[in-house]
Amino acid sequence: MTAPVEITPAELHLLVEKKQPFVLIDCREDDEYAIAKIDGALLVPLSRWEDAFGRLQLDASQPVVVHCHHGMRSLRATQWLRRNGFPEAQSLAGGIDAWSLEIDPSVPRY
């Protein structure tokens, strides 16, 4: 059974709380990452996606969650991941903005 394409902030928070193994990828750009970030996220900007992602050498069996600002770029990255050997990859619905609003208000909004 394939995981849904999107994961809610609450579902992601549950993974974090339960210390479930997964990789969190931030596909925003460097300047956005400098403003706000989710602890533990790896920065892989969508503008350099294929080259940067290839250097990570991730295990395809490990769950991957991708986030951006509002969830559109991360959906594109997630679709790419699913086409390239990561069938369970998920996008954070609403992005880091929803994370800040619903889970961690200490993460700056912009």
N, C-alpha and C positions, 0 to 999 in steps of 0.2 A: 504494500500500500504506500503510495507516495504522499509525502507531507503536503499540506496546503502551501501555495506559493507565498502567502504572507503569514507572518506571526505577529500577534498583537504585543504591545509593550508589556501587558500583564503576563502573557505567556513567556516572553523573553525574561522578564524579571523572575519568574518561577524557575526557569533553567539556571539562572545565576544563583538564586537562593539555595537551590538543591545541589549546587556545584556540579551540574551536569557538564560533561566534556563537550565543548563546541568551540568553533572559531567564529569570532565576531569581526567582520570586515567593514570598515568605513570607506565608502566609495566617493566621498566628497573631495574637494580640492584642499591643498595645503593651507590656504588662507582660512577656509572654513574650519578645518581641524584645529587651527590655532585659537579660534574663538571658543569652541565647545567640543567636548569629546566624551564618549562613554568609556569608562575605565576598561582597559583590556582590549580595546578595538585596535586592529591593525589597519593602518592607512594604506589603501590601494585605490588611488584616484581613478575614476572612470575614464578620464582623458588619457590615462596611460595603462588602462586595465590589462590588456592581454600580456604586455611585456612584464608589468609589475606582478601580476597574479602568477605568471609562470615561474617566477623566482621564489614563490612561497613554498612550493613543493608540498602541498597538503595531501593528506590521505583522503581519498574520495569517500571512505566509509565514515569519516568524521563529520558530524553535522556542521553546517555553515549557515550563519545568519549575516545578511548584508544590510547596512543602513546608510542613508544619506540624510538630507535635510528634511524632506517631506515624504519620501517614499517612491518617487518616480525613477530616479537614477538607479536606486537599489533594485527596483523591479527589472530594469534592463539588465543589470549585472546578474541577478538571480536567474533570469531566462538564459543568459549566456552560460552560467554555471551548469544549469540543468541540461543544456545541449552538449556540454563538454565534460561529462562524467561525474557530475555532482547532482544526482536526481532528487536529493532531499533538501537542497539549498532553499533558503527562505529569505524573504525581504521583510524588514521591520515596517509594518503598516504605520504610516504617519511619520516615519523617520525619527531623527533625534529630537525634533520639535515635540512630537507626541510623547517621547520618552521623558522629556523635561516637564511637560504638562501633567502626565499621569503617574510617573514613577519617581523621578529625581529632579526636584525643582532647583537644585544647586547647579544643574547643567544650564549654562546661559542660553537664552533664546535670542535669535537674531532674525 
